[in-house]
Each structure stands twice: as structure tokens, then as C-alpha cells.
Amino acid sequence: MIRSARGVPSRVVAPTAYTRRTMLRGSVATLSAALCPLAAGQTPLPAIPGKPGLKVLSERPINAETPAHLLDDAVTPAERMFVRNNGIPPDTSAIDPLAWTVELAGESCVRPTKLTLRELKDRFQHVTLQLQVECGGNGRSEFHPPARGNQWTTGAVACPRWTGVRLKDVLDYCGITDEAVYVAYEAADTHLSGDPTKQPISRGVPMHKALEAETLIAWAMNDEPLPPLHGYPLRLVAGGWPGSVSGKWLKRVLVRDRVHDGPKMGGQSYRVPCDPVAPGATVADEDMCIIESMPVKSLITHPRSGSRHERGKPIAVRGHAWAGDLGVASVFTSVDFGATWQPTDLEEPANRLAWQHFSTAIAIPTPGYFEIWARAVDENGRSQPVVLPGWNPRGYLNNACHRVALAVA
């Protein structure tokens, strides 16, 4: 479900069809990326300390994705979590984290107040949940014509375990009026221009999402304090929606009487056309709708794309699947380019809004080039598309089947 610029519910209907040529181009790109990750003469950007193996997409702001085979853990370790920034992270190296303050304010906040991290820990029930977070532009690199922005492939997704307090409990503490429509955040990061009067990003969610039991104000990831790049000492986590609503370095929570109008809420940021458009079309801002729950998706984490295998020998296949606010009902795999599909073993999630692990084994009896495809289906019966979904100007919501390339000898 997406929401129109005026906040009126709207659903994107059937995606624009793509040609077999587009599919073949994607298959070639899959193997090329696996075997030749850097073009001739291309120099990789410097690695991020503490993030071995991540591919850095930009340095200012710093953004990096995780190769699929490094996301094999059931719970994503901090060193494997992707990095997505819109501004410059604050220097929190010398702060007293317990003295960090978050302000509760906004038109629909009954009792505006400020709470320190110590007070949050002392006054509210602690909650630990595994929650999936994915960048809205994950998969952008596959769209054609290309969409501007970080050219994510498949690795802007993670599912760590978060500890904090429910946003709902904090909102109940400060009180919300009947006119409350949206809850938004403001953070301590700096605009790329260096102008202290500008915010790099300030987004939010409707009240129903803010009041979910799984929406947290978190101070820990995997039982450790948040890493600096992931919001230390305090952040929001709203699993299943674009990662941009899970604000890091949290300083203010705003209870709004309208759809939030902060930076990266308007225009075409984190929005898709309300109705399908032809690839390359120009879409007016008023015809773009806000992304809410993310679509069903899966990721093969083993085997590694580009690996070589012996014919006839069983190959373990495993990965994760998720579906925004929904659960995943089933995951299928194919080794014949989607001509036939086989079910996998699918585990229950650790909790609502955590990804689900799937596994199976295949044996390919003949030598040659093969691909393993994965296709997830959500609890409402909606399946991942085999080809790219409807094109959009910013390259959001690509949930086409994941493919890994194999050489069988």
C-alpha cells in the first residue's frame, strides 16, 4: 500500500511488462557482476573500518551495501549491516550516552517534554525484537532507463536484533490529541552543505505505524550499544517500511496534525507514481505517492553468485524472505529460468517484522551455466515478479526475483 501526496490511500496496479531482452541483459549482468565486480580501470572507494567486505557506493554521504553472500546470518551482525546516510553523522565519540536528550513536541503532542536516554531506560518497559530494515532504493541498479541515486544491487537490507522502548509507550506518556496524523523525527546529523539551519532528512510514519508494538526507540543492536554509523546513541526502528523512516541520532519526535512535511517527505523522495507509467516517463510531483509497507522480496545468501559446482552433487541453497508489514507464506526456487519452481523449507519469523529463513537443496545433472532463482509469496498471495516491476523515476521498490549465477562442471 502507498499513500497519495494528500494522504489518501492508493495502490499501484499491474506493473509495466518488460521484454525478454531486458531479462537476458539482467542475467548477463548477474554473472558479470559476480565474476568481474569492477570494470576495467575502476578504483574501489576506501573500505569502511569495521565493515569488511561491504561495497562503498559513495563517500559523501557515506553509503555502502553488503554482498548477498555476507548476509547469510539469521541475525545480521553489525559489521554486515548496510550503511545509508543522507547527511554527515554527528561526532558522538565523547558524549555521555545516558545524557542524550530526545524532545517530544509537535502540534498534536499534549505535554511537550524532553527525556534523556537514562529516563527512557528507567521509565519504560524494555523490548528486544529482530526487525528487518531495507532501503527503499534497494535494487535500483537494475532499472532501465537508469534512476538517479545510489546504485544499490541487493545488499541494502538487514535484520539485526534491536533493544529499546516502544514508541507507543513514549507517545502515551506525553499524550497525543485526536487530531494526530503523523509521527516524524529530527536528527543530529548535518546537512551536506554544512549549513546548521538545514536538515538532511526528516521523515515520518502515519499514526497506525507509530503505534505498532514493533516500532521502537532503540539504543542497542544485537545486545551492544548502537554503532556510530547506525545511530548511536538513539534511533527509531520501524520495521517493514523504507529504512528512511527509521531515523538515526534521534533528537526530536514530532506528533503532527498533518502528513509530515520535512526534508525528503515531499517532491519525489521515497515516492512512486500513483498509477503505472512507461519507463523513462516524466511524472509530476502531485502524481507521486508516499511509499509505506515494502513489497515481498527474497535474497539468496548461499551459494555465492559466480561460484563453481560439481554436476550431480547436492548444492545447499538458503536465504531470507520478507514482505513489509506482512508475513511470507512460501518461497520457491528455480534452476531453469523460471520454467518450473520447487518449494523450499520456510521457517517462521523470530517475531513479527523479522525476515524468514528458507532452505533447500538442488542437484544439477549437466554441466554449463545455470542460475538459481528465488521467488517469495506473501500471506495475501502476492508474489515477487520474475521481471522488473513497474519503472519509477527514483528506482524504488525493485522486488524482482533474486538470481545467482553458477558454473557447473
N, C-alpha and C positions, 0 to 999 in steps of 0.2 A: 504494500500500500504506500502511495505517496500522497502528498498534500499540496494543494494548489497554493499559489502565491498569496491568495486571500484566506488560506486555511481551510478551504472546502475540500473534502476527500475526493480523490480522483485515482483511477487505476490505469496504468499503462497497459494497453491491449496488445494483440499479437505483434511480435517483432518483425521487422523487415527481413525478408529472406535473403540469404547470401548464396553465391554461386559455388559450384564445386571447385572452381579455380581458386576462390578465396580459401576454401578448406585445404586444398593442396598446398597453397602458399603457407598456411599455418603449420601444416605437417612438416614441410621442409624447414621452416623456421625453428620448429621444436628440436629437430636433430641438429641443426646448425648451432643453435644456442647451447645445446648440451655438449657438443664436441669442440666448438670454436667460440667460447664465450666472449672473446674480444676481437673486434675487427682489426685488420692489419694496421699497425701504426697507432692504434688507440691505446692510451695510457689510463690505467685504472686510477680512480681517485683514492687518496690515502685511506687506510683502514681506520675504523673507529676503535679506540682502546677498549678492551673488554668485550668486543663483538667480533670474534674470529669468524671468518667465512662470509660475513654479510657483504652484500654488494652496495656500495655507496652510490647513490644516484645524484646527489647534489651536496655541496658543502655549505652553501649559504642560501636558505637554511639547510641544516644537515638532515638528510633523508636517506634511509638505507633499507633494503629488503633482504629477506632470508631465503636462500635457495630451498626448494621444496624438500630435498633430502635431509636438510638440517632441522626440519620441523617434525621429526619422527616421534619425539617425546609426547606422551599423553598429556603432560602438563608442560607448557612451554617454559624453558629456563630463561632467566633474564638476559643471558648473553645471546639467546636466539631470537629475542623479540625484535621485530622491525622497529625502525625509528621514523616518525613522521612529525615534522615541525613546520610551523608557518612563520615563526619569528626566531629570535635569539634567546635560548634558555637563560634564566637567571643564574647568577653565581650563588649557589646555596651551600658552598663548601664550609663556611664558617658560622652558619646560623645555629641557633638553638631550636631544633625542630618542634619541641613542645610549646615554644612561644609563638610559633607561626599562627597567624590570625586569619580567619575567614569571616567575612561580613555577610550577614543576611539582610537583604534590602529589596527594593522594588515596589511598584505601585500596589501590589496585592499582598505584601508582607505586613501582617498586623502589628508585630512588635519587632521592628528593625533592631538588630543586635550584632555583636561580634563575639566569636568563640575562638579560643585558642585550640590548638591540637590537643593539649593536655585536657581541656574541658570537654572536647569531643570524646576523648577516651574515657573520661571519668563519668560523664552524664548519660551516655547512650550505650545500648547493647552492641557488642562487637559481633561482626558477621564475617565469615570466611566463605567465599564462593569462587568456583572456577568459571570465568566469564570470557567469552570469545569477543575479540575486538578486531575489526578489519577496516582498512582504509577504503573509503567509498570508490577510490580510483584504482583499486587492485585489479590488475588485468588490462589496464589502459593501453599498454603497448600493442595489443592485438587489434585495436580498432583501425579501420581504414575507411575514409581518409583519417590520418593521424589526428588525435586530440591533444591539445597542448597540456602540459603539466608533467609531473614525474612519470617516467615511462615504466611503471610497475609491471612486472610479469605476474607471478603467482604468490610472491612472498610477503605481501603486506597484510599478514594475518597472524594472530597468536591467540593462545588460550591459557594464560597463567592463572594462578590462584591469588585472589585479592582479599585483603583483610581491611575492614573499616567499619563504618556505621551506615545504616540505611539513610538515604537522603530523605525519605518519607518521615523518619523519626525527627530529623532536624527541622524539617518544614512544619511538622506538628508543633514543635517546641516554639517556633517563632510565630506560628499562626498564619493561615492563608485565607483570603477572602473568597467569597463565592464567585467573584469576577476573575479569579486566577485562570490564566490560559496556558502560560508557558513558564518554564524554569530555565534560566540561562546562567552562564558562568562568565566571569572575567578572571584573567590570569596574570601572572607576574612576568611573563616573557616580554621581550622588547621587539617593537616593530623593526623590520629590516632597515628602515631609513634612519633609525636611531632616535626618531622623534618621540619623546616620552608622552606626548599627548595622543599618540596613535596606538591602537591595539592591533596586533597582527591577526587575531581571530577572537570572536566571542559568539558562540553558538548556543543552542539550547534544544529542549525537547518539550512536547506537549505535556500537560499535567498527568495524563494517564501513564506515560512512560516514567516521569519523575517519581511517581508514587508507587511504582512496582517494587516488590520486595527485593528484587535483584539489583536495583540501581543504588550504587554505593558512593559515599565519600571515603576514599581509601587512602591508607598510609603505608600499606605493606604489599609486596608482591612475593609470592612463594615464601612467606614467613620471614622475609627480610624487609628492612626499610626500602621504600621505592628507590630505584636507581635514579641518579640526577636526570638522565635523558628521558625518564618515564614519569616525571612529575614530582620528585622529592621536594618537599615532604608530604604533599597532599594533592589529591586529584579526584576527579569524578570518573566513574566507570558505569556506562550504560550499555551493557552487552547487547549484541544483535543489531545495533544501529551503526551508521558510519562512525568510525573512530573519532571523527572531528567533534562529536558531541560529548566525548569523554575528556573534558578539559584538564590539562596538566597545570601544575604550580598554582593551584586554586587559591584565589584571593577573595572573590565575591560570588555569592549565589543570589540571583535576581528573580523574584517572583513577579512575573509580568502579567498585565491585564490585556495583553495583545500578543500576537506572534512576535517573537523577539526580532529586533532589527539591528543587531550588532554586526561587526565586520564578518564577512563570509556567510551571512544569512541571506542576503539579497542577491540581485543580479542572476548569475548563472552558477554561483558557487554551490556545490552539493545539491544541485537540482538537475532534473532530466525533463525532456519535453513531456507535457501533459498528455499529448497524443503522439503516436509514432511519426517520425519524419524520415525523409530519404537521407542516405549517407551524404554528408557534406552540406546539408541544408543550413541556412541561417534561421535561428529561432529567436523570436523576441523574448525579452525578459519576462513579460507578463504571461507568456505561454509555457513557462518553466515551473515545475512543481518540486517541492522540497522532498528529498529522499528521507524515508523513515526506516522501516524494517528492511534489512538486507535480504536479497534473494537466496534461494537454496544453492548450495555450492559444495564441491568436494575437492580434495587435494591428495594426490598420490605421493606418499613420502618414502616409499620403498617399492621397487628398486629405483635407483638413481637414473635419471634420464641420461642416455648415452652409454649405459653400461653394456657389457657383453655377457652372453649366457650360453650354456651348452644346450643343444637341442634335446628335447625329451626330458630334461631334468626339471623337477618342480621349482618354480620361482615363487617365493613368498611375496605377496602383494598386500600392502597395508597403507592406511592413510586416515584422514579425518573428513567429516562432513558436518555441515551446519546449515541453518535455514532462518537466520534472523530471529524473530520472536517465536518461530515455530520449531517443532521437533522434526527430525529426519525419520522417515518411515522405512526407507530402504536405499541401498546403494548397489549398483550393478557395475560390472566391468566387461569390457570387450577387447579382443585381440585381433578382430577382423574389420577394423574401421567402422564399427557400429552395425555390421550386418546381423550379428547375434550378440545377446547380452546374457551374462550369468550373474546370479545373485551372490552377494558376499555375506559374511557374518558381520552383523552390526551390533555394537554394544549400546546400552543405554547411556545417556549423558550422566556425568557426575552430579549435575544439578541442572535445573532449567537454565538455558542460555549458554551452556557449555557445549563445545563440539562433541561429536560422537566418533568413535574409532571403528573402522571397518577393516576386514582382513579376508584374504582368500589365498588360494594357490593355483597357479596355472602351469601348464607344460606345453611348449611349442615344439611339435614334432619335426618341423622342416627348418632348414637354415634360411637366413635372409634378414631383411629389415622388417621390424614389427613395431607397433605401438600398443601400449596398454591405455585404454580409455576408462575413465570413471564417470559415472552418472548417478547423482543423488536425486531422490524424490522426497518432497516434504510431506508432512502429515495431512495436508489438504490435497495431495495428489499432483502437485505442480512439480515438474521435472526440470532439471538442467537442460538447456538446449544443446544439441550436438554442435551447431554452428554458433557464430557470434550472435548475441541478442541485438535488439534494436540499437542502431547507432545514435549517439547523442554528442553534443558539442564538446563536453568536457571529459568524455570517456569514462563515465561511471557505470557501475553495476554489471561488469562483464562476468557472467557466471557460466560461460560455455564449458563443456566437459573438459576436464584436465586430461592431458595426454603426456605420456613419457615414451621416449624412443628406446628401442632395444636392438642390438645386433646379435642374432642367434647363429652360432657356428656349429 
